[in-house]
Amino acid sequence: MGLDLLPTHVFTSLPQPQLIGIAAGCSVFVATILTVGVLLVQGGSIERLKKELAGEAPPPPPTRTQPRLVDELLAAAASLPAAPALGAAAVAAARDGDARRVAVDVRRATAGDDAALALAADGAARYGHGPYRAGDVWFDGAPDPGAWRASAGADGEALTIGDVVGGARRVVGALRLLRNRPRDLVVGIALDWLHPAYAPGGEDAPRTADLALYATVDALFAAGYRRVDCLLPAQDLGRRRVFERCGFALEGVLKKYWVADERNRDAAAYALLNTDWTGGLKRRRAAALGVDPPPTPPT
């Protein structure tokens, strides 16, 4: 019985290709069984199964930890104030223009700046520029200077942009630091207003906005921040180009984020990281703007 029931010609009568296929399949099956057995033994599964059957508790799973921040960033996260303090002292950047030296400083807005800010943003002809509609240079209309300063909130800071000519400073723009998260080393920035005479344009236009943004983000990264982000009106291509030239990267567009002039407004989300800034972007921007003093060449 047994194998006697199997005709002796069952394999010998098969064509050779089929015999080869059967032999290969058996070889693969045996090799797979052996491989699985080796992996179970080498991987410790058999040993763990023995310990579980013997009543021993299984070892805890390995823990994966993120690398710690460097000491400088940890110290900054512990020491940065709840509200930014960038404007406690003026931050300046300058370049040699065709007609005169261009110098811009950014400093904290105080009640003493309200009159100058209101005068510069009233829409009248000034600084070599004709009359304009004041609401056109603010995203959501020209606010009261005091209300604008208060809009920075307890965790933000309102700053004025000054054009320094012959040692005299005149207010030509405004920006805010918002959404300050010192423990995460993250802060937001908003370029709220710039006088049309200083608005970005062609190659011959003043680089006031570029210089102000350069000086501000450089001071923030020097203070220990890792990320500076902003939300810009998606349709405001001029303002978006200023941030893009500074190195801010578009991270996405938030649909129907604002309502302005009784219309839906999308927000373009941008961010700039300290690693990008110190990794060569600052040096390239300084060279493009002609910042004084010139950047230190890499070693």
LINBEL-V488496 format. One record per residue. N is the residue number from 1. RES is the residue in one letter. PHI is phi in whole degrees, -180 to 180 (none if undefined). D_LAST is the distance of its C-alpha to the last C-alpha in Angstrom with 1 decimal. Layout:
# LINBEL-V488496
n: <N/N>
res: <RES/RES>
phi: <PHI/PHI>
d_last: <D_LAST/D_LAST>
This chain:
# LINBEL-V488496
n: <1/2/3/4/5/6/7/8/9/10/11/12/13/14/15/16/17/18/19/20/21/22/23/24/25/26/27/28/29/30/31/32/33/34/35/36/37/38/39/40/41/42/43/44/45/46/47/48/49/50/51/52/53/54/55/56/57/58/59/60/61/62/63/64/65/66/67/68/69/70/71/72/73/74/75/76/77/78/79/80/81/82/83/84/85/86/87/88/89/90/91/92/93/94/95/96/97/98/99/100/101/102/103/104/105/106/107/108/109/110/111/112/113/114/115/116/117/118/119/120/121/122/123/124/125/126/127/128/129/130/131/132/133/134/135/136/137/138/139/140/141/142/143/144/145/146/147/148/149/150/151/152/153/154/155/156/157/158/159/160/161/162/163/164/165/166/167/168/169/170/171/172/173/174/175/176/177/178/179/180/181/182/183/184/185/186/187/188/189/190/191/192/193/194/195/196/197/198/199/200/201/202/203/204/205/206/207/208/209/210/211/212/213/214/215/216/217/218/219/220/221/222/223/224/225/226/227/228/229/230/231/232/233/234/235/236/237/238/239/240/241/242/243/244/245/246/247/248/249/250/251/252/253/254/255/256/257/258/259/260/261/262/263/264/265/266/267/268/269/270/271/272/273/274/275/276/277/278/279/280/281/282/283/284/285/286/287/288/289/290/291/292/293/294/295/296/297/298/299>
res: <M/G/L/D/L/L/P/T/H/V/F/T/S/L/P/Q/P/Q/L/I/G/I/A/A/G/C/S/V/F/V/A/T/I/L/T/V/G/V/L/L/V/Q/G/G/S/I/E/R/L/K/K/E/L/A/G/E/A/P/P/P/P/P/T/R/T/Q/P/R/L/V/D/E/L/L/A/A/A/A/S/L/P/A/A/P/A/L/G/A/A/A/V/A/A/A/R/D/G/D/A/R/R/V/A/V/D/V/R/R/A/T/A/G/D/D/A/A/L/A/L/A/A/D/G/A/A/R/Y/G/H/G/P/Y/R/A/G/D/V/W/F/D/G/A/P/D/P/G/A/W/R/A/S/A/G/A/D/G/E/A/L/T/I/G/D/V/V/G/G/A/R/R/V/V/G/A/L/R/L/L/R/N/R/P/R/D/L/V/V/G/I/A/L/D/W/L/H/P/A/Y/A/P/G/G/E/D/A/P/R/T/A/D/L/A/L/Y/A/T/V/D/A/L/F/A/A/G/Y/R/R/V/D/C/L/L/P/A/Q/D/L/G/R/R/R/V/F/E/R/C/G/F/A/L/E/G/V/L/K/K/Y/W/V/A/D/E/R/N/R/D/A/A/A/Y/A/L/L/N/T/D/W/T/G/G/L/K/R/R/R/A/A/A/L/G/V/D/P/P/P/T/P/P/T>
phi: <none/72/-69/-66/-72/-86/-57/-67/-95/-65/-94/-66/-85/-78/-64/-60/-58/-68/-62/-64/-64/-64/-63/-65/-63/-64/-65/-64/-63/-64/-64/-65/-62/-65/-63/-62/-63/-65/-64/-64/-73/-66/-80/87/-66/-64/-65/-65/-64/-62/-67/-65/-67/-84/91/-81/-74/-69/-68/-66/-65/-65/-98/-110/-116/-73/-62/-71/-67/-67/-58/-63/-71/-63/-67/-65/-63/-85/-113/-64/-74/-64/-117/-58/-126/-64/-86/-62/-132/-66/-116/-125/-141/-147/-149/-90/-86/-66/-100/-158/-73/-100/-128/-129/-129/-126/-147/-61/-81/-124/-60/-69/-91/-60/-65/-66/-68/-64/-66/-71/-108/-87/88/-80/-65/-164/60/78/-118/-74/-61/-150/-81/-56/-66/-72/-96/-106/-64/-121/86/-75/-87/-68/-55/-64/-67/-65/-61/-67/-68/-66/79/-69/-105/-128/-151/-93/-131/-107/-101/-115/-97/-99/-125/58/85/-97/-110/-125/-74/-127/-169/-151/-145/-134/-101/-133/51/-70/-127/-62/-69/-97/60/-128/-147/-100/-137/-136/-89/-82/-158/-147/-59/-55/-66/-115/-69/-62/-153/-78/-64/-89/-72/-58/-98/-59/-64/-64/-66/-64/-69/-58/-63/-69/-68/-64/-68/-66/-68/-65/-75/120/-67/-102/-145/-123/-128/-155/-117/-119/-57/-61/-84/-88/-67/-63/-68/-64/-66/-60/-69/-66/-64/-76/109/-66/-104/-71/-105/157/-121/-96/-74/52/-84/-125/-122/-140/54/60/-134/-70/-131/-86/-116/-95/-94/-123/-152/-134/-106/-63/-66/-70/-66/-81/-83/134/-65/-60/-63/-68/-68/-62/-67/-68/-89/71/-63/-111/-77/-65/-66/-74/-65/-67/-92>
d_last: <87.7/84.0/82.4/86.0/85.9/83.0/84.2/83.2/82.2/79.7/76.7/78.3/79.4/75.8/74.0/71.3/68.3/69.4/69.7/66.2/65.0/66.8/65.5/61.9/62.4/63.8/60.9/58.3/60.3/60.5/56.8/55.9/58.1/56.6/53.0/53.8/55.5/52.6/50.1/52.4/52.7/49.1/47.8/50.2/52.4/55.5/54.7/54.1/57.3/59.2/57.8/58.8/62.2/62.5/61.7/58.3/55.8/52.8/49.3/47.2/44.8/41.1/39.0/35.8/33.4/30.3/27.2/27.0/24.5/21.9/23.3/21.7/23.3/26.6/26.7/26.2/28.9/31.3/30.7/30.4/33.8/36.2/35.7/32.4/32.0/29.4/31.7/32.6/30.5/29.6/26.3/25.5/23.5/24.4/24.1/26.2/29.0/31.5/34.2/32.5/29.6/29.2/28.6/29.1/29.5/30.4/32.6/35.3/38.6/41.6/45.3/44.8/42.8/45.6/47.5/44.6/43.5/47.1/47.5/44.3/45.2/49.0/48.9/50.2/49.0/46.1/42.8/44.2/44.9/48.4/50.1/48.8/49.9/48.1/48.1/46.2/42.9/43.2/43.2/46.4/48.0/47.3/47.8/49.0/46.0/47.2/47.6/44.2/42.6/44.7/43.6/40.2/42.1/41.7/38.3/36.9/36.1/37.3/35.0/35.8/33.6/34.2/33.9/33.4/35.3/35.9/35.3/37.8/36.8/38.8/38.6/37.9/36.9/36.8/34.8/35.3/33.4/35.6/36.1/33.9/33.5/31.5/32.2/30.6/27.8/29.1/30.4/32.0/31.7/34.4/34.3/38.0/38.7/37.6/40.0/40.8/39.8/36.2/36.4/33.8/35.1/34.2/31.3/33.2/33.8/32.2/29.0/30.4/30.2/26.7/25.5/27.6/26.3/22.6/23.3/25.4/23.3/20.2/22.5/23.9/20.8/19.8/23.3/22.7/24.3/23.2/25.3/26.8/29.7/32.4/35.7/36.5/39.8/39.5/41.4/39.2/36.9/35.6/34.4/32.9/30.9/29.4/28.1/27.1/25.0/23.2/22.4/25.4/26.8/30.6/31.9/35.6/38.6/41.2/44.6/47.1/44.8/46.1/49.4/49.1/51.9/54.1/51.9/49.6/45.9/43.2/39.9/36.5/34.2/30.5/27.6/23.9/21.9/19.2/17.2/17.4/16.5/13.4/12.4/11.9/15.4/15.0/12.5/15.0/17.9/16.9/16.5/19.8/21.6/20.3/19.7/19.8/17.5/15.0/12.1/8.8/6.5/3.8/0.0>
